[in-house]
């Protein structure tokens, strides 16, 4: 009887993990990990380590305001591909996101918002930005661009999901 209970429990756990939606960096195909590098159309393939690092850094540095790709302070502007491409300048590649994280500007690009948005430029105001290297920013940018490929419409979907 005890053996049947243990077997049933193990089977349930195996079944749960089989249908779990968790995606690990190692499981992501190369095509999924291929991201736009710059405005000219060059791409780069993130390694599984870069994917994991980007997620960890995003969650510890950015997710307070950008959980699930939304922007809590302005729900009209998310981190989804459409919003990133419509910004001026577009922020839909690794290089442009790194530039933004170093010195953020308003959505229309008209003015600096470094005093109100965490950035390298305002690291004295936002301590979490102090220790981020260019490699860290690269990984965070990759995470932002990778998430729509994994979460689809849920990334940047706002109140519907979060």
DSSP file (Angstrom, degrees, kcal/mol; ACC not computed):
  #  RESIDUE AA STRUCTURE BP1 BP2  ACC     N-H-->O    O-->H-N    N-H-->O    O-->H-N    TCO  KAPPA ALPHA  PHI   PSI    X-CA   Y-CA   Z-CA
    1    1 A X     >        0   0    0      0, 0.0     4,-1.9     0, 0.0     5,-0.1   0.000 360.0 360.0 360.0 -45.9    0.0    0.0    0.0
    2    2 A X  H  >  +     0   0    0      1,-0.2     4,-2.4     2,-0.2     5,-0.2   0.882 360.0  54.3 -63.5 -38.6    2.8    2.4    0.9
    3    3 A X  H  > S+     0   0    0      1,-0.2     4,-2.6     2,-0.2    -1,-0.2   0.886 106.9  51.2 -62.8 -39.5    4.6    1.5   -2.3
    4    4 A X  H  > S+     0   0    0      2,-0.2     4,-2.5     1,-0.2    -1,-0.2   0.895 110.3  49.3 -65.0 -40.0    1.5    2.4   -4.3
    5    5 A X  H  X S+     0   0    0     -4,-1.9     4,-2.3     2,-0.2    -2,-0.2   0.913 112.7  46.9 -65.0 -43.2    1.3    5.8   -2.6
    6    6 A X  H  X S+     0   0    0     -4,-2.4     4,-2.7     2,-0.2     5,-0.2   0.924 113.2  49.1 -64.3 -44.1    4.9    6.6   -3.2
    7    7 A X  H  X S+     0   0    0     -4,-2.6     4,-2.5     1,-0.2    -2,-0.2   0.906 111.6  49.1 -61.6 -42.4    4.6    5.5   -6.8
    8    8 A X  H  X S+     0   0    0     -4,-2.5     4,-2.3     2,-0.2    -1,-0.2   0.895 111.9  48.9 -64.7 -40.4    1.5    7.7   -7.3
    9    9 A X  H  X S+     0   0    0     -4,-2.3     4,-2.4     2,-0.2    -2,-0.2   0.931 112.5  47.2 -65.2 -45.9    3.3   10.6   -5.7
   10   10 A X  H  X S+     0   0    0     -4,-2.7     4,-2.5     1,-0.2    -2,-0.2   0.905 111.9  50.8 -62.4 -41.2    6.3   10.2   -7.9
   11   11 A X  H  X S+     0   0    0     -4,-2.5     4,-2.6    -5,-0.2    -1,-0.2   0.908 109.6  50.8 -62.4 -41.7    4.1    9.9  -11.0
   12   12 A X  H  X S+     0   0    0     -4,-2.3     4,-2.5     2,-0.2    -2,-0.2   0.917 111.2  47.8 -62.5 -43.7    2.3   13.0  -10.0
   13   13 A X  H  X S+     0   0    0     -4,-2.4     4,-2.4     2,-0.2    -2,-0.2   0.911 112.7  48.8 -63.5 -42.5    5.5   15.0   -9.6
   14   14 A X  H  X S+     0   0    0     -4,-2.5     4,-1.8     1,-0.2    -2,-0.2   0.915 112.3  48.7 -63.4 -43.0    6.8   13.6  -12.9
   15   15 A X  H  X S+     0   0    0     -4,-2.6     4,-1.5     2,-0.2    -2,-0.2   0.903 110.5  51.2 -63.6 -43.1    3.6   14.6  -14.7
   16   16 A X  H  X S+     0   0    0     -4,-2.5     4,-0.6     1,-0.2     3,-0.4   0.936 111.8  46.1 -60.0 -48.3    3.6   18.1  -13.1
   17   17 A X  H  < S+     0   0    0     -4,-2.4     3,-0.3     1,-0.2    -1,-0.2   0.805 107.6  58.8 -68.3 -28.3    7.2   18.7  -14.3
   18   18 A X  H  < S+     0   0    0     -4,-1.8    -1,-0.2     1,-0.2    -2,-0.2   0.860 115.0  34.9 -66.8 -34.9    6.4   17.3  -17.8
   19   19 A X  H  < S+     0   0    0     -4,-1.5    -1,-0.2    -3,-0.4    -2,-0.2   0.365  88.6 122.0-102.8   4.0    3.7   19.9  -18.3
   20   20 A X     <  -     0   0    0     -4,-0.6    -3,-0.0    -3,-0.3    -4,-0.0  -0.401  59.2-141.2 -66.4 143.7    5.3   22.8  -16.4
   21   21 A X        +     0   0    0     -2,-0.1     2,-0.2     2,-0.1    -1,-0.1   0.347  57.6 128.1 -91.1   7.2    5.9   25.9  -18.5
   22   22 A X        -     0   0    0     -5,-0.1     2,-0.5     1,-0.0    -2,-0.0  -0.457  43.2-160.4 -66.1 129.4    9.3   26.7  -17.1
   23   23 A X        -     0   0    0     -2,-0.2     2,-0.3     3,-0.0    -2,-0.1  -0.959   2.3-154.0-114.9 127.4   11.8   27.2  -19.8
   24   24 A X    >>  -     0   0    0     -2,-0.5     3,-1.3     1,-0.1     4,-0.7  -0.735  25.0-118.5-100.4 150.4   15.5   27.0  -19.0
   25   25 A X  G >4 S+     0   0    0     -2,-0.3     3,-0.9     1,-0.3    -1,-0.1   0.839 113.8  58.0 -55.2 -37.4   18.2   28.7  -20.9
   26   26 A X  G 34 S+     0   0    0      1,-0.2    -1,-0.3    22,-0.1    22,-0.1   0.824 104.9  52.0 -64.1 -30.6   19.8   25.4  -21.8
   27   27 A X  G <4 S+     0   0    0     -3,-1.3    -1,-0.2    21,-0.1     2,-0.2   0.626  85.1 105.1 -82.0 -14.4   16.6   24.3  -23.5
   28   28 A X  S << S-     0   0    0     -3,-0.9    20,-0.1    -4,-0.7   122,-0.0  -0.492  73.2-123.3 -72.9 132.2   16.2   27.4  -25.7
   29   29 A X    >>  -     0   0    0     -2,-0.2     4,-1.8     1,-0.1     3,-0.5  -0.299  22.2-111.2 -69.7 158.5   17.0   26.8  -29.3
   30   30 A X  T 34 S+     0   0    0      1,-0.2     4,-0.5     2,-0.2    16,-0.2   0.867 118.2  57.9 -58.9 -37.7   19.7   28.9  -31.0
   31   31 A X  T >4 S+     0   0    0      1,-0.2     3,-0.6     2,-0.2    -1,-0.2   0.860 106.8  48.4 -63.1 -34.3   17.1   30.7  -33.1
   32   32 A X  T <4 S+     0   0    0     -3,-0.5    -1,-0.2     1,-0.2    -2,-0.2   0.863 111.0  50.2 -71.2 -36.3   15.3   31.8  -29.9
   33   33 A X  T 3< S+     0   0    0     -4,-1.8    13,-2.8    13,-0.1     2,-0.6   0.426  85.9 105.0 -83.6   1.4   18.6   33.1  -28.4
   34   34 A X  E <   +A   45   0A   0     -3,-0.6     2,-0.3    -4,-0.5    11,-0.2  -0.757  52.3 177.3 -86.3 121.0   19.4   35.0  -31.6
   35   35 A X  E     -A   44   0A   0      9,-3.1     9,-2.3    -2,-0.6     2,-0.3  -0.878  36.6 -95.0-127.8 152.9   18.8   38.7  -30.9
   36   36 A X  E     -A   43   0A   0     -2,-0.3    58,-2.4     7,-0.2     7,-0.3  -0.517  33.3-172.4 -69.1 127.9   19.2   42.0  -32.8
   37   37 A X        -     0   0    0      5,-3.3    58,-2.6    -2,-0.3     2,-0.3   0.881  60.3  -7.0 -88.6 -43.5   22.5   43.6  -31.9
   38   38 A X  S >  S-     0   0    0      4,-1.0     3,-1.4    56,-0.2    -1,-0.2  -0.850  76.4 -88.7-146.9 179.5   22.3   47.0  -33.6
   39   39 A X  T 3  S+     0   0    0     -2,-0.3    -3,-0.0     1,-0.3    51,-0.0   0.668 114.4  68.9 -70.3 -17.4   20.2   49.1  -35.9
   40   40 A X  T 3  S-     0   0    0      1,-0.0    -1,-0.3     2,-0.0    -4,-0.0   0.602 118.2-103.7 -78.9  -9.6   22.0   47.8  -39.0
   41   41 A X    <   +     0   0    0     -3,-1.4    -2,-0.1     1,-0.3    -1,-0.0   0.437  68.9 148.7 103.3   0.4   20.4   44.4  -38.5
   42   42 A X        -     0   0    0     -6,-0.1    -5,-3.3     1,-0.0    -4,-1.0  -0.369  29.7-157.0 -63.9 147.9   23.4   42.4  -37.1
   43   43 A X  E     -A   36   0A   0     -7,-0.3     2,-0.3    -6,-0.2    -7,-0.2  -0.812  10.3-157.4-124.2 166.1   22.4   39.7  -34.7
   44   44 A X  E     -A   35   0A   0     -9,-2.3    -9,-3.1    -2,-0.3     2,-0.7  -0.994  17.0-131.1-142.4 144.8   24.1   37.9  -31.9
   45   45 A X  E     -A   34   0A   0     -2,-0.3   -11,-0.2   -11,-0.2     2,-0.2  -0.876  24.5-140.1 -99.0 118.2   23.4   34.5  -30.3
   46   46 A X        -     0   0    0    -13,-2.8     2,-0.2    -2,-0.7   -13,-0.1  -0.506  15.2-127.2 -73.8 143.0   23.2   34.6  -26.5
   47   47 A X     >  -     0   0    0     -2,-0.2     4,-2.2     1,-0.1     5,-0.2  -0.492  26.0-108.7 -80.8 159.8   24.8   31.7  -24.7
   48   48 A X  H  > S+     0   0    0      1,-0.2     4,-2.3     2,-0.2     5,-0.2   0.863 122.3  55.1 -55.8 -34.2   22.7   29.9  -22.0
   49   49 A X  H  > S+     0   0    0      2,-0.2     4,-2.6     1,-0.2    -1,-0.2   0.903 106.8  49.0 -66.7 -40.8   24.9   31.6  -19.4
   50   50 A X  H  > S+     0   0    0      2,-0.2     4,-2.7     1,-0.2    -1,-0.2   0.879 110.0  52.7 -65.1 -37.1   24.1   35.0  -20.8
   51   51 A X  H  X S+     0   0    0     -4,-2.2     4,-2.1     2,-0.2    -2,-0.2   0.944 112.5  43.7 -62.5 -48.2   20.4   34.2  -20.7
   52   52 A X  H  X S+     0   0    0     -4,-2.3     4,-2.3     1,-0.2    -2,-0.2   0.910 114.9  49.3 -63.9 -42.5   20.6   33.1  -17.1
   53   53 A X  H  X S+     0   0    0     -4,-2.6     4,-2.8     1,-0.2     5,-0.2   0.911 109.8  51.5 -64.6 -42.8   22.7   36.1  -16.1
   54   54 A X  H  X S+     0   0    0     -4,-2.7     4,-2.6     1,-0.2     5,-0.2   0.904 110.6  48.3 -61.1 -42.2   20.4   38.6  -17.9
   55   55 A X  H  X S+     0   0    0     -4,-2.1     4,-2.6     2,-0.2    -1,-0.2   0.934 112.9  47.6 -63.8 -45.9   17.4   37.2  -16.1
   56   56 A X  H  X S+     0   0    0     -4,-2.3     4,-1.8     1,-0.2    -2,-0.2   0.926 115.4  44.4 -61.7 -45.8   19.1   37.3  -12.7
   57   57 A X  H  X S+     0   0    0     -4,-2.8     4,-2.0     2,-0.2     5,-0.4   0.900 113.4  50.1 -68.1 -41.1   20.3   40.9  -13.3
   58   58 A X  H  X>S+     0   0    0     -4,-2.6     4,-2.6    -5,-0.2     5,-2.2   0.940 111.7  49.0 -61.0 -46.6   17.0   42.1  -14.7
   59   59 A X  H  <5S+     0   0    0     -4,-2.6    -1,-0.2     1,-0.2    -2,-0.2   0.852 117.2  40.6 -63.9 -34.8   15.1   40.6  -11.7
   60   60 A X  H  <5S+     0   0    0     -4,-1.8    -1,-0.2    -5,-0.2    -2,-0.2   0.732 130.7  24.1 -86.3 -21.4   17.4   42.2   -9.2
   61   61 A X  H  <5S+     0   0    0     -4,-2.0    -3,-0.2    -5,-0.2    -2,-0.2   0.784 133.3  19.5-111.8 -37.8   17.8   45.6  -10.8
   62   62 A X  T >X5S+     0   0    0     -4,-2.6     4,-1.9    -5,-0.4     3,-1.4   0.696  96.9  82.9-112.3 -25.3   14.8   46.3  -13.1
   63   63 A X  H 3><S+     0   0    0     -5,-2.2     4,-0.6     1,-0.3    -4,-0.1   0.661  75.2  76.4 -66.6 -16.3   11.9   44.1  -12.1
   64   64 A X  H 34 S+     0   0    0      1,-0.2    -1,-0.3     2,-0.2     3,-0.2   0.916 118.3  15.9 -57.7 -41.1   10.8   46.4   -9.3
   65   65 A X  H <4 S+     0   0    0     -3,-1.4     7,-2.7     1,-0.1     8,-0.2   0.621 132.9  47.5-104.5 -17.9    9.3   48.7  -11.9
   66   66 A X  H ><  +     0   0    0     -4,-1.9     3,-2.2     5,-0.2    -2,-0.2  -0.171  67.3 165.2-121.7  40.1    9.3   46.4  -15.0
   67   67 A X  G >< S-     0   0    0     -4,-0.6     3,-1.4     1,-0.3    91,-0.2  -0.377  79.9  -2.2 -57.1 125.2    7.7   43.2  -13.7
   68   68 A X  G 3  S-     0   0    0      1,-0.3    88,-3.6    -2,-0.1    89,-0.5   0.703 131.0 -62.6  66.0  19.4    6.8   41.1  -16.8
   69   69 A X  G <  S+     0   0    0     -3,-2.2    10,-3.5     1,-0.3    11,-0.3   0.553 104.1 124.7  84.4   6.7    7.9   43.8  -19.2
   70   70 A X    <   -     0   0    0     -3,-1.4     2,-0.5     8,-0.2    -1,-0.3  -0.435  60.4-129.3 -88.5 171.3    5.4   46.5  -18.0
   71   71 A X    >   -     0   0    0      3,-0.2     3,-1.0    -2,-0.1     6,-0.3  -0.931  15.0-164.3-121.6 105.4    6.3   49.9  -16.8
   72   72 A X  T 3  S+     0   0    0     -7,-2.7     3,-0.4    -2,-0.5    -1,-0.1   0.833  89.0  51.1 -60.6 -34.5    4.6   50.5  -13.5
   73   73 A X  T 3  S+     0   0    0      1,-0.3    -1,-0.3    -8,-0.2     2,-0.2   0.691 128.8  18.9 -79.3 -16.6    5.2   54.3  -13.6
   74   74 A X    X   -     0   0    0     -3,-1.0     3,-2.2     3,-0.2    -1,-0.3  -0.632  65.2-174.3-150.7  87.8    3.7   54.5  -17.1
   75   75 A X  T 3  S+     0   0    0     -3,-0.4    -3,-0.1     1,-0.3     3,-0.1   0.616  81.2  70.1 -62.3 -11.7    1.5   51.6  -18.1
   76   76 A X  T 3  S+     0   0    0      1,-0.2     2,-0.5    -5,-0.1    -1,-0.3   0.659  97.2  54.7 -79.0 -14.4    1.2   53.0  -21.6
   77   77 A X  S <  S+     0   0    0     -3,-2.2    -3,-0.2    -6,-0.3    -1,-0.2  -0.944  71.2 165.9-124.5 110.5    4.9   52.2  -22.4
   78   78 A X        -     0   0    0     -2,-0.5    -8,-0.2    -8,-0.1    -9,-0.1  -0.381  49.2-104.6-109.1-170.9    6.1   48.7  -21.9
   79   79 A X  S    S+     0   0    0    -10,-3.5    69,-0.2    -2,-0.1    -9,-0.1   0.083  75.3 126.3-102.5  20.5    9.2   46.7  -22.8
   80   80 A X  S  > S-     0   0    0    -11,-0.3     4,-2.4    76,-0.2     5,-0.2  -0.399  76.1-106.0 -74.9 158.4    7.3   44.8  -25.5
   81   81 A X  H  > S+     0   0    0      1,-0.2     4,-2.2     2,-0.2     5,-0.2   0.852 117.2  52.9 -56.4 -39.4    8.8   44.8  -29.1
   82   82 A X  H  > S+     0   0    0      2,-0.2     4,-1.6     1,-0.2    -1,-0.2   0.948 111.4  44.5 -63.6 -48.3    6.2   47.3  -30.5
   83   83 A X  H  > S+     0   0    0      1,-0.2     4,-0.9     2,-0.2    -2,-0.2   0.911 113.5  51.2 -62.4 -42.2    6.8   49.9  -27.8
   84   84 A X  H  < S+     0   0    0     -4,-2.4     7,-3.3     1,-0.2     3,-0.4   0.878 111.1  48.1 -63.3 -37.0   10.6   49.5  -28.0
   85   85 A X  H  < S+     0   0    0     -4,-2.2    -1,-0.2     5,-0.2    -2,-0.2   0.765 109.0  53.6 -75.9 -24.4   10.5   50.0  -31.8
   86   86 A X  H  < S+     0   0    0     -4,-1.6    -1,-0.2    -3,-0.2    -2,-0.2   0.592  86.9 101.6 -87.0 -10.7    8.2   53.1  -31.6
   87   87 A X  S  < S-     0   0    0     -4,-0.9     2,-0.5    -3,-0.4    21,-0.2  -0.266  84.4 -95.0 -67.4 160.8   10.5   54.9  -29.2
   88   88 A X  S    S+     0   0    0     19,-2.8     2,-0.1     1,-0.2    -2,-0.1  -0.962 120.1  22.2-123.1 114.4   12.7   57.7  -30.6
   89   89 A X  S    S-     0   0    0     -2,-0.5    -1,-0.2    -4,-0.1    20,-0.1   0.648 115.8-109.0 -71.0 160.2   15.4   56.5  -31.1
   90   90 A X        -     0   0    0     -2,-0.1    -5,-0.2     1,-0.1     3,-0.1  -0.244  24.5-160.7 -56.3 143.8   14.1   52.9  -31.4
   91   91 A X        +     0   0    0     -7,-3.3    -6,-0.2    -8,-0.1    -1,-0.1  -0.210  54.3 116.1-118.1  39.8   15.2   50.8  -28.5
   92   92 A X        +     0   0    0     -8,-0.3     2,-0.3    -7,-0.1   -56,-0.2   0.044  64.0  56.6-104.5  25.5   14.7   47.4  -30.2
   93   93 A X  S  > S-     0   0    0     -3,-0.1     4,-2.1   -56,-0.1   -56,-0.2  -0.955  89.0-102.5-147.1 167.7   18.2   46.1  -30.2
   94   94 A X  H  > S+     0   0    0    -58,-2.4     4,-2.3    -2,-0.3     5,-0.2   0.930 116.7  49.2 -57.6 -51.2   21.0   45.4  -27.7
   95   95 A X  H  > S+     0   0    0    -58,-2.6     4,-2.4     1,-0.2    -1,-0.2   0.901 111.8  47.8 -59.7 -43.4   23.1   48.5  -28.5
   96   96 A X  H  > S+     0   0    0      1,-0.2     4,-2.1     2,-0.2    -1,-0.2   0.867 111.4  50.5 -69.8 -34.1   20.1   50.9  -28.2
   97   97 A X  H  X S+     0   0    0     -4,-2.1     4,-2.5     2,-0.2    -1,-0.2   0.885 109.9  50.6 -68.8 -37.2   19.0   49.4  -24.9
   98   98 A X  H  X S+     0   0    0     -4,-2.3     4,-1.6    -5,-0.2    -2,-0.2   0.933 109.7  50.6 -63.9 -44.3   22.5   49.7  -23.5
   99   99 A X  H  X S+     0   0    0     -4,-2.4     4,-2.4     1,-0.2    -2,-0.2   0.915 111.2  49.4 -56.8 -42.9   22.6   53.3  -24.5
  100  100 A X  H  < S+     0   0    0     -4,-2.1    -2,-0.2     1,-0.2    -1,-0.2   0.911 108.8  51.1 -63.9 -42.9   19.2   53.8  -22.8
  101  101 A X  H  < S+     0   0    0     -4,-2.5    19,-2.0     1,-0.2    20,-0.2   0.758 113.4  46.8 -68.4 -22.6   20.4   52.2  -19.6
  102  102 A X  H  < S+     0   0    0     -4,-1.6    19,-2.0    17,-0.2    -2,-0.2   0.877 137.5   1.9 -81.7 -41.0   23.4   54.4  -19.6
  103  103 A X  S  < S-     0   0    0     -4,-2.4    -1,-0.2    -5,-0.2    -2,-0.2  -0.654  80.8-154.9-150.1  84.6   21.5   57.7  -20.3
  104  104 A X        -     0   0    0     13,-0.2     9,-2.4    -3,-0.2    10,-0.5  -0.282   9.7-168.5 -69.7 146.3   17.7   57.3  -20.6
  105  105 A X  B     -B  112   0B   0      7,-0.3     7,-0.2     8,-0.2     5,-0.0  -0.852  33.0 -84.2-125.4 164.5   15.6   59.7  -22.6
  106  106 A X    >   -     0   0    0      5,-2.6     3,-2.3    -2,-0.3   -18,-0.2  -0.144  52.8 -95.4 -60.0 164.9   11.9   60.3  -22.8
  107  107 A X  T 3  S+     0   0    0      1,-0.3   -19,-2.8     2,-0.1    -1,-0.1   0.832 129.5  47.6 -55.7 -35.4    9.9   58.1  -25.2
  108  108 A X  T 3  S-     0   0    0    -21,-0.2    -1,-0.3     3,-0.0    -2,-0.1   0.462 110.9-124.1 -86.1  -0.4   10.1   60.8  -27.9
  109  109 A X  S <  S+     0   0    0     -3,-2.3    -2,-0.1     2,-0.2     3,-0.1   0.536  76.3 121.8  75.0   6.8   13.9   61.2  -27.2
  110  110 A X  S    S+     0   0    0      1,-0.1     2,-0.3    -5,-0.0    -1,-0.1   0.798  71.3  17.9 -76.4 -29.5   13.5   64.9  -26.6
  111  111 A X  S    S-     0   0    0      2,-0.0    -5,-2.6     0, 0.0     2,-0.2  -0.982  77.8-102.6-146.3 154.7   14.8   65.1  -23.0
  112  112 A X  B     -B  105   0B   0     -2,-0.3    -7,-0.3    -7,-0.2     3,-0.1  -0.500  22.9-176.1 -72.0 139.9   17.0   63.2  -20.5
  113  113 A X    >>  +     0   0    0     -9,-2.4     4,-2.0    -2,-0.2     3,-1.7   0.038  45.0 122.4-121.2  24.0   15.1   61.4  -17.8
  114  114 A X  T 34  +     0   0    0    -10,-0.5     5,-0.2     1,-0.3    -1,-0.1   0.755  68.4  61.0 -59.5 -25.9   18.2   60.2  -15.9
  115  115 A X  T 34 S+     0   0    0      1,-0.2    -1,-0.3    -3,-0.1     3,-0.1   0.717 117.7  27.6 -75.8 -18.8   17.0   61.9  -12.7
  116  116 A X  T <4 S+     0   0    0     -3,-1.7     2,-0.4     1,-0.1    -2,-0.2   0.542 115.6  61.9-117.9 -11.5   13.9   59.8  -12.5
  117  117 A X  S  < S-     0   0    0     -4,-2.0   -13,-0.2   -13,-0.1     5,-0.2  -0.967  90.6-107.6-118.7 129.9   14.9   56.6  -14.3
  118  118 A X        +     0   0    0     -2,-0.4     2,-0.3     7,-0.1     5,-0.1  -0.257  57.1 145.2 -54.3 135.7   17.7   54.3  -13.0
  119  119 A X        -     0   0    0     -5,-0.2     7,-0.2     7,-0.1   -17,-0.2  -0.971  64.1-102.1-161.4 168.5   20.7   54.6  -15.2
  120  120 A X  S >  S+     0   0    0    -19,-2.0     3,-1.5    -2,-0.3   -18,-0.2   0.882 121.3  58.0 -65.2 -37.3   24.5   54.5  -15.2
  121  121 A X  T 3  S+     0   0    0    -19,-2.0     3,-0.3     1,-0.3    -1,-0.2   0.835 113.0  39.0 -61.3 -33.0   24.4   58.3  -15.5
  122  122 A X  T >> S+     0   0    0     -5,-0.2     4,-2.3     1,-0.2     3,-1.6  -0.056  74.0 128.3-109.0  31.9   22.3   58.6  -12.3
  123  123 A X  T <4  +     0   0    0     -3,-1.5     7,-0.3     1,-0.3    -1,-0.2   0.737  67.9  64.2 -61.8 -22.2   24.1   55.8  -10.3
  124  124 A X  T 34 S+     0   0    0     -3,-0.3    -1,-0.3     1,-0.2     3,-0.2   0.818 112.0  35.5 -69.5 -28.4   24.5   58.3   -7.4
  125  125 A X  T <4 S+     0   0    0     -3,-1.6     2,-0.7     1,-0.2    -2,-0.2   0.812 123.3  44.5 -89.3 -36.0   20.7   58.4   -7.1
  126  126 A X    ><  -     0   0    0     -4,-2.3     3,-2.1    -7,-0.2     4,-0.4  -0.824  69.0-171.2-114.2  89.9   20.0   54.8   -8.0
  127  127 A X  G >  S+     0   0    0     -2,-0.7     3,-1.5     1,-0.3     4,-0.5   0.749  78.5  68.7 -57.0 -29.2   22.6   52.6   -6.1
  128  128 A X  G 3  S+     0   0    0      1,-0.3     3,-0.3     2,-0.1    -1,-0.3   0.748  96.6  56.2 -63.1 -20.4   21.7   49.4   -7.9
  129  129 A X  G X  S+     0   0    0     -3,-2.1     3,-1.1     1,-0.2    -1,-0.3   0.633  85.8  83.7 -84.5 -14.1   23.2   50.8  -11.0
  130  130 A X  T <  S+     0   0    0     -3,-1.5    -1,-0.2    -4,-0.4    -2,-0.1   0.851  94.2  38.9 -60.4 -39.3   26.6   51.5   -9.5
  131  131 A X  T 3  S+     0   0    0     -4,-0.5     2,-0.5    -3,-0.3    -1,-0.3   0.330  84.6 117.7 -99.5   8.2   28.1   48.1   -9.9
  132  132 A X    <   -     0   0    0     -3,-1.1     2,-0.1    -4,-0.1    -3,-0.0  -0.643  48.0-158.2 -81.8 126.1   26.7   47.2  -13.4
  133  133 A X     >  -     0   0    0     -2,-0.5     4,-2.3     1,-0.1     5,-0.2  -0.381  35.9 -99.1 -89.9 173.5   29.4   46.7  -16.0
  134  134 A X  H  > S+     0   0    0      1,-0.2     4,-2.3     2,-0.2     5,-0.1   0.868 127.1  55.0 -60.8 -36.1   28.9   46.9  -19.8
  135  135 A X  H  > S+     0   0    0      2,-0.2     4,-2.2     1,-0.2    -1,-0.2   0.885 106.7  50.7 -63.4 -38.5   28.6   43.1  -19.8
  136  136 A X  H  > S+     0   0    0      2,-0.2     4,-2.5     1,-0.2    -2,-0.2   0.932 110.6  47.7 -64.0 -45.8   25.8   43.3  -17.2
  137  137 A X  H  X S+     0   0    0     -4,-2.3     4,-2.7     1,-0.2    -2,-0.2   0.888 109.8  54.3 -62.4 -38.7   23.9   45.9  -19.3
  138  138 A X  H  X S+     0   0    0     -4,-2.3     4,-2.1     1,-0.2    -1,-0.2   0.922 110.2  46.3 -59.2 -46.6   24.5   43.6  -22.4
  139  139 A X  H  X S+     0   0    0     -4,-2.2     4,-2.1     2,-0.2    -2,-0.2   0.891 112.2  49.9 -66.1 -40.4   22.9   40.7  -20.5
  140  140 A X  H  X S+     0   0    0     -4,-2.5     4,-2.2     2,-0.2    -2,-0.2   0.930 110.3  50.4 -64.0 -44.9   20.0   42.8  -19.2
  141  141 A X  H  X S+     0   0    0     -4,-2.7     4,-2.0     1,-0.2    -2,-0.2   0.908 109.9  51.6 -59.3 -42.1   19.3   44.1  -22.8
  142  142 A X  H  X S+     0   0    0     -4,-2.1     4,-2.1     1,-0.2    -1,-0.2   0.902 107.5  52.3 -60.9 -41.5   19.3   40.5  -24.0
  143  143 A X  H  X S+     0   0    0     -4,-2.1     4,-2.1     1,-0.2    -1,-0.2   0.923 108.2  51.2 -60.5 -44.3   16.8   39.5  -21.4
  144  144 A X  H  X S+     0   0    0     -4,-2.2     4,-0.6     1,-0.2    -1,-0.2   0.896 115.5  41.5 -60.9 -40.9   14.5   42.3  -22.4
  145  145 A X  H  < S+     0   0    0     -4,-2.0     4,-0.3     1,-0.2    -1,-0.2   0.737 114.1  52.6 -81.0 -22.9   14.6   41.3  -26.1
  146  146 A X  H >X S+     0   0    0     -4,-2.1     3,-1.3    -5,-0.2     4,-1.0   0.841  93.1  71.9 -79.2 -35.0   14.4   37.5  -25.4
  147  147 A X  H >X>S+     0   0    0     -4,-2.1     4,-3.7     1,-0.3     3,-0.8   0.838  90.3  56.8 -56.8 -40.1   11.3   37.6  -23.2
  148  148 A X  H 3X5S+     0   0    0     -4,-0.6     4,-1.0     1,-0.2    -1,-0.3   0.814 105.1  54.5 -62.8 -25.6    8.8   38.3  -26.0
  149  149 A X  H <45S+     0   0    0     -3,-1.3    -1,-0.2    -4,-0.3    -2,-0.2   0.769 119.8  32.2 -74.5 -25.5   10.1   35.2  -27.8
  150  150 A X  H <<5S+     0   0    0     -4,-1.0    -2,-0.2    -3,-0.8    -3,-0.1   0.864 131.5  29.4 -96.3 -47.3    9.4   33.1  -24.7
  151  151 A X  H ><5S-     0   0    0     -4,-3.7     3,-1.9     1,-0.2    -3,-0.2   0.531  85.5-169.5 -95.4  -7.9    6.4   34.8  -23.1
  152  152 A X  G ><<S-     0   0    0     -4,-1.0     3,-1.2    -5,-0.5    -1,-0.2  -0.270  71.0  -0.7  53.3-128.9    4.8   36.1  -26.3
  153  153 A X  G 3  S+     0   0    0      1,-0.3    -1,-0.3     3,-0.1    -5,-0.1   0.676 124.4  72.2 -67.7 -15.8    1.9   38.6  -25.6
  154  154 A X  G X  S+     0   0    0     -3,-1.9     3,-1.9     2,-0.1     2,-0.5   0.856  77.7  86.4 -67.1 -33.8    2.3   38.2  -21.9
  155  155 A X  T <  S+     0   0    0     -3,-1.2   -86,-0.2     1,-0.3   -87,-0.1  -0.561 112.3   1.3 -70.6 117.8    5.6   40.2  -21.9
  156  156 A X  T 3  S+     0   0    0    -88,-3.6    -1,-0.3    -2,-0.5   -76,-0.2   0.552  94.6 131.2  81.8   8.1    4.6   43.8  -21.6
  157  157 A X    X   -     0   0    0     -3,-1.9     3,-0.9   -89,-0.5    -2,-0.1   0.536  48.4-160.2 -76.1  -5.8    0.9   42.8  -21.4
  158  158 A X  G >>  -     0   0    0    -90,-0.3     4,-2.1    -4,-0.2     3,-1.7  -0.293  57.0  -2.0  71.1-144.8    0.2   44.9  -18.4
  159  159 A X  G 34 S+     0   0    0      1,-0.3    -1,-0.2     3,-0.2    -2,-0.1   0.700 118.9  73.5 -62.2 -22.0   -2.7   44.5  -16.0
  160  160 A X  G <4 S+     0   0    0     -3,-0.9    -1,-0.3     1,-0.2    -2,-0.2   0.876 117.3  16.6 -58.9 -36.0   -4.1   41.6  -18.0
  161  161 A X  T <4        0   0    0     -3,-1.7    -2,-0.2    -7,-0.1    -1,-0.2   0.689 360.0 360.0-111.4 -25.0   -1.3   39.4  -16.7
  162  162 A X     <        0   0    0     -4,-2.1    -3,-0.2   -95,-0.1    -2,-0.1   0.398 360.0 360.0-125.4 360.0    0.3   41.1  -13.7
